[in-house]
């Protein structure tokens, strides 16, 4: 949609839409960049306060994915006519609590009428310009780490189908309301240069952003992908959200699973995530230590681009 916009050049721009990074960045001064991002979601849980926390965690994740620190946030709230007014207070209380925990001040916002409830935040943050992580920093032989399990989209659909259990709901909420701040600080300390958070485009889609921006191939190990409880069983039963198929069509031939990869693993890689984990490309000498520190899964590696276009490949086991 933004392809027709003119490409402005300005020495203040550090990161813009050209690389599909998690946030835009402009130079604030000689040492720091100012990060800007916005994210809006629809409810993935029934409880208003929990939904507020999830929406806030999802929005600030873009700042953490680039090695930054959230500073402030403004709300974008779409309210349907049939929403009980009593739901708004707990929802915003949960969001403010989570933003405060992330270090961001909620300083305002805007409300509109809509047919569906939506909650999002425009977040600003600060980042040391020389330590900023982007999707363009992956190098061949880097090891891929993922800090949260996959399957939030599957479990959302399981809820709509009346299948999701209380145990699965607890695991889902715990994952979505866990901030990526600790992982972000650790990757900056380890001098990681390439990272992104895994959200609506799914693991394969965000890995493809890395591949394109870094001009490399990404190899995923289908046997190593971490999942939330019940996700693989639901996938085997055909439970998935509509955007999974949309994502797969969008990847085209640049997502190339081997024929030996199970169908469930392919669908899992395309499952849209809400408040997902960080996907990092880490130098081999640092990967094992960082994975152990964060409890992250090692899910693949970066390889030289072997075709005409960067590709995300998937094997049953590397």
C-alpha positions as CSV (number, residue, x, y, z in Angstrom):
1,X,0.0,0.0,0.0
2,X,2.9,2.3,0.6
3,X,4.8,1.4,-2.6
4,X,3.6,4.5,-4.4
5,X,4.9,6.9,-1.8
6,X,8.0,8.9,-2.7
7,X,11.2,7.7,-1.1
8,X,12.5,10.7,0.9
9,X,16.2,10.8,1.8
10,X,17.2,12.6,4.9
11,X,20.3,12.2,7.0
12,X,18.1,12.0,10.1
13,X,16.5,8.8,9.0
14,X,18.1,5.7,10.5
15,X,15.4,3.1,9.6
16,X,12.3,3.6,7.5
17,X,9.7,1.5,5.6
18,X,12.3,0.2,3.1
19,X,13.4,-2.7,5.3
20,X,10.1,-3.7,7.0
21,X,11.6,-3.3,10.4
22,X,9.5,-3.3,13.6
23,X,9.8,0.5,14.1
24,X,11.0,3.5,12.3
25,X,14.0,5.3,13.7
26,X,15.3,8.9,13.3
27,X,18.4,10.3,14.8
28,X,17.8,12.3,18.0
29,X,21.4,13.3,18.6
30,X,24.9,11.9,17.9
31,X,24.4,8.9,20.2
32,X,20.7,8.1,20.2
33,X,17.9,7.2,17.9
34,X,14.2,7.9,18.4
35,X,12.0,4.9,17.7
36,X,8.3,5.1,16.5
37,X,5.8,2.3,16.1
38,X,2.1,1.6,16.3
39,X,0.2,-1.6,16.7
40,X,-3.6,-2.3,17.0
41,X,-5.3,-5.7,17.8
42,X,-8.7,-7.2,18.3
43,X,-9.5,-9.2,21.4
44,X,-7.8,-12.6,21.7
45,X,-9.1,-13.2,25.3
46,X,-12.4,-12.5,26.9
47,X,-11.3,-10.7,30.1
48,X,-11.1,-6.9,29.4
49,X,-8.1,-6.3,31.8
50,X,-6.1,-9.1,30.3
51,X,-6.9,-7.9,26.8
52,X,-5.6,-4.4,27.7
53,X,-2.3,-6.0,29.0
54,X,-1.9,-8.1,25.8
55,X,-2.5,-5.1,23.5
56,X,0.1,-3.0,25.4
57,X,2.7,-5.8,25.5
58,X,2.1,-6.4,21.8
59,X,2.7,-2.7,21.0
60,X,5.8,-2.1,23.1
61,X,7.4,-5.3,21.7
62,X,8.4,-3.5,18.5
63,X,10.6,-1.2,20.6
64,X,12.3,-4.1,22.4
65,X,12.8,-5.9,19.1
66,X,15.1,-3.1,18.0
67,X,17.1,-3.0,21.2
68,X,15.3,0.1,22.5
69,X,13.6,1.4,25.6
70,X,9.9,2.4,25.5
71,X,9.4,6.0,26.7
72,X,5.8,7.0,26.0
73,X,2.6,5.7,24.4
74,X,-0.7,7.1,23.2
75,X,-3.9,5.0,22.8
76,X,-6.0,4.2,19.7
77,X,-9.3,2.7,20.8
78,X,-12.1,1.7,18.5
79,X,-15.4,1.2,20.4
80,X,-18.5,-0.6,19.1
81,X,-21.9,0.6,20.1
82,X,-22.8,-2.6,21.9
83,X,-19.7,-2.6,24.2
84,X,-20.6,-2.2,27.8
85,X,-19.0,1.0,29.2
86,X,-17.9,-0.9,32.3
87,X,-15.4,-2.9,30.1
88,X,-13.4,0.1,29.2
89,X,-12.1,0.9,32.7
90,X,-10.5,-2.5,33.4
91,X,-9.2,-2.7,29.8
92,X,-7.3,0.6,30.1
93,X,-6.2,-0.2,33.7
94,X,-4.6,-3.4,32.4
95,X,-2.9,-1.6,29.5
96,X,-1.6,1.2,31.7
97,X,-0.2,-1.3,34.2
98,X,1.7,-3.2,31.5
99,X,3.0,0.0,29.9
100,X,4.2,1.2,33.3
101,X,6.0,-2.1,33.8
102,X,7.6,-1.6,30.4
103,X,8.8,1.9,31.3
104,X,6.4,3.7,29.0
105,X,4.2,6.6,30.1
106,X,0.6,6.6,28.8
107,X,0.1,10.2,27.9
108,X,-3.0,10.4,25.8
109,X,-4.9,8.8,22.9
110,X,-7.9,8.9,20.6
111,X,-11.2,7.1,20.5
112,X,-13.3,6.3,17.4
113,X,-16.5,4.4,16.8
114,X,-16.2,1.1,15.0
115,X,-18.1,-2.2,14.4
116,X,-15.4,-4.2,16.3
117,X,-13.4,-3.5,19.5
118,X,-9.8,-2.6,18.7
119,X,-7.1,-1.4,21.0
120,X,-3.6,-0.3,20.1
121,X,-0.8,2.1,21.0
122,X,1.6,4.3,19.2
123,X,4.8,4.0,21.1
124,X,8.0,6.0,21.1
125,X,11.3,4.8,22.5
126,X,15.0,5.5,22.6
127,X,17.8,3.3,21.3
128,X,21.6,3.7,21.2
129,X,22.2,4.2,17.5
130,X,25.2,2.0,17.4
131,X,23.5,-0.9,19.2
132,X,20.2,-0.9,17.3
133,X,19.0,-4.3,16.0
134,X,17.4,-4.4,12.6
135,X,16.2,-7.1,10.2
136,X,19.2,-6.2,7.9
137,X,21.9,-7.4,10.2
138,X,21.9,-11.2,9.7
139,X,25.0,-12.9,8.4
140,X,25.7,-16.5,7.1
141,X,26.4,-19.0,9.9
142,X,24.3,-16.9,12.4
143,X,22.1,-19.1,14.6
144,X,18.4,-18.4,15.0
145,X,16.9,-18.1,18.4
146,X,13.2,-17.7,19.3
147,X,12.3,-16.5,22.8
148,X,8.6,-17.5,23.0
149,X,6.6,-20.5,21.9
150,X,4.3,-20.3,18.8
151,X,0.6,-20.9,18.4
152,X,-1.4,-17.9,19.7
153,X,-3.5,-17.8,16.5
154,X,-4.3,-21.5,16.8
155,X,-5.3,-21.1,20.4
156,X,-7.5,-18.1,19.6
157,X,-9.4,-20.1,17.0
158,X,-9.6,-23.0,19.5
159,X,-11.3,-20.5,21.9
160,X,-13.8,-19.5,19.2
161,X,-14.5,-23.2,18.6
162,X,-15.1,-23.8,22.3
163,X,-12.1,-26.1,22.5
164,X,-9.5,-24.2,24.4
165,X,-8.9,-25.5,28.0
166,X,-8.3,-23.5,31.1
167,X,-4.7,-24.7,31.2
168,X,-4.1,-23.7,27.6
169,X,-5.6,-20.3,28.3
170,X,-3.3,-19.7,31.3
171,X,-0.3,-20.6,29.2
172,X,-1.4,-18.4,26.3
173,X,-2.0,-15.4,28.6
174,X,1.3,-15.9,30.4
175,X,3.1,-15.8,27.1
176,X,1.3,-12.8,25.6
177,X,1.7,-10.7,28.7
178,X,5.4,-11.5,29.1
179,X,7.4,-8.5,28.0
180,X,10.4,-8.9,25.7
181,X,12.4,-6.5,27.8
182,X,14.7,-9.1,29.4
183,X,15.4,-10.7,26.0
184,X,16.0,-7.3,24.4
185,X,18.5,-6.3,27.1
186,X,20.3,-9.6,26.8
187,X,20.7,-9.4,23.0
188,X,22.0,-5.9,23.2
189,X,24.6,-7.0,25.8
190,X,25.5,-9.9,23.5
191,X,26.0,-7.5,20.6
192,X,23.3,-9.1,18.5
193,X,22.7,-7.0,15.3
194,X,19.7,-8.7,13.8
195,X,16.3,-9.2,15.5
196,X,12.6,-8.9,15.0
197,X,9.5,-9.8,16.9
198,X,7.2,-12.5,15.6
199,X,3.6,-11.1,15.2
200,X,0.9,-11.1,12.5
201,X,3.0,-12.3,9.5
202,X,3.9,-15.5,11.4
203,X,7.4,-16.9,12.0
204,X,8.0,-17.6,8.3
205,X,6.9,-14.1,7.3
206,X,9.1,-12.3,9.8
207,X,12.0,-14.6,8.9
208,X,11.4,-13.7,5.3
209,X,11.8,-10.0,6.2
210,X,15.2,-10.9,7.7
211,X,16.1,-12.8,4.6
212,X,15.2,-10.0,2.2
213,X,16.7,-7.2,4.2
214,X,20.0,-9.1,4.8
215,X,20.1,-10.8,1.4
216,X,20.5,-14.3,2.9
217,X,18.5,-17.5,3.1
218,X,16.9,-18.5,6.4
219,X,16.8,-22.2,7.3
220,X,14.2,-23.3,9.9
221,X,14.3,-26.6,11.7
222,X,10.7,-27.8,11.8
223,X,11.5,-30.2,14.6
224,X,12.8,-27.4,16.9
225,X,9.8,-25.0,16.8
226,X,8.5,-24.4,20.3
227,X,4.7,-24.5,20.8
228,X,2.1,-23.5,23.3
229,X,0.2,-26.4,24.9
230,X,-2.3,-28.1,22.6
231,X,-1.3,-26.3,19.5
232,X,0.1,-29.3,17.5
233,X,-3.0,-31.3,18.4
234,X,-5.3,-28.5,17.2
235,X,-3.3,-28.1,14.0
236,X,-3.6,-31.8,13.3
237,X,-7.3,-31.5,13.7
238,X,-7.4,-28.6,11.2
239,X,-7.9,-25.8,13.8
240,X,-6.3,-22.6,12.5
241,X,-7.2,-18.9,11.8
242,X,-8.0,-17.5,8.4
243,X,-4.9,-15.3,8.2
244,X,-2.7,-18.5,8.2
245,X,-3.7,-19.2,4.6
246,X,-3.4,-15.5,3.7
247,X,0.2,-15.5,5.1
248,X,1.1,-18.6,3.1
249,X,-0.2,-17.1,-0.1
250,X,1.7,-13.9,0.7
251,X,5.0,-15.7,1.1
252,X,4.8,-17.3,-2.3
253,X,7.8,-19.3,-3.4
254,X,10.1,-17.5,-1.1
255,X,8.8,-19.9,1.7
256,X,10.0,-23.3,0.7
257,X,9.4,-26.2,3.1
258,X,10.9,-29.5,2.2
259,X,8.5,-32.3,1.3
260,X,9.4,-34.1,4.4
261,X,8.2,-31.3,6.7
262,X,4.8,-32.2,8.3
263,X,1.8,-30.1,7.3
264,X,1.3,-29.0,10.9
265,X,4.8,-27.5,11.0
266,X,4.2,-25.5,7.8
267,X,0.9,-24.2,9.2
268,X,2.6,-23.4,12.5
269,X,5.2,-21.3,10.8
270,X,2.5,-19.2,9.1
271,X,0.3,-18.9,12.3
272,X,-0.1,-15.2,13.1
273,X,1.2,-14.4,16.5
274,X,0.0,-11.8,19.1
275,X,2.7,-10.5,21.4
276,X,5.1,-13.1,20.2
277,X,8.8,-13.6,21.0
278,X,12.0,-12.2,19.6
279,X,13.6,-13.9,16.6
280,X,17.3,-13.2,16.7
281,X,20.2,-14.0,14.4
282,X,23.1,-14.6,16.7
283,X,26.8,-15.2,16.1
284,X,27.6,-18.9,16.6
285,X,30.0,-18.3,19.5
286,X,27.3,-16.5,21.5
287,X,24.2,-18.5,20.6
288,X,24.3,-21.4,23.1
289,X,25.0,-19.1,26.0
290,X,22.3,-16.6,25.1
291,X,19.8,-19.4,24.4
292,X,20.5,-20.8,27.9
293,X,20.2,-17.4,29.5
294,X,16.8,-16.7,28.0
295,X,15.4,-20.2,27.8
296,X,15.1,-19.6,24.1
297,X,14.8,-22.3,21.4
298,X,17.5,-22.7,18.7
299,X,15.3,-23.0,15.6
300,X,17.6,-22.7,12.6
301,X,20.4,-20.8,11.0
302,X,21.4,-18.2,8.4
303,X,22.9,-19.4,5.1
304,X,24.2,-17.6,2.0
305,X,21.5,-16.8,-0.5
306,X,21.7,-19.6,-3.1
307,X,18.9,-18.5,-5.5
308,X,17.8,-15.4,-7.3
309,X,15.8,-14.2,-4.3
310,X,16.3,-14.6,-0.6
311,X,14.2,-17.5,0.7
312,X,13.0,-19.1,4.0
313,X,13.6,-22.8,3.7
314,X,12.3,-25.4,6.2
315,X,13.6,-28.9,6.8
316,X,12.3,-31.6,9.1
317,X,15.6,-31.6,11.0
318,X,18.8,-29.6,10.3
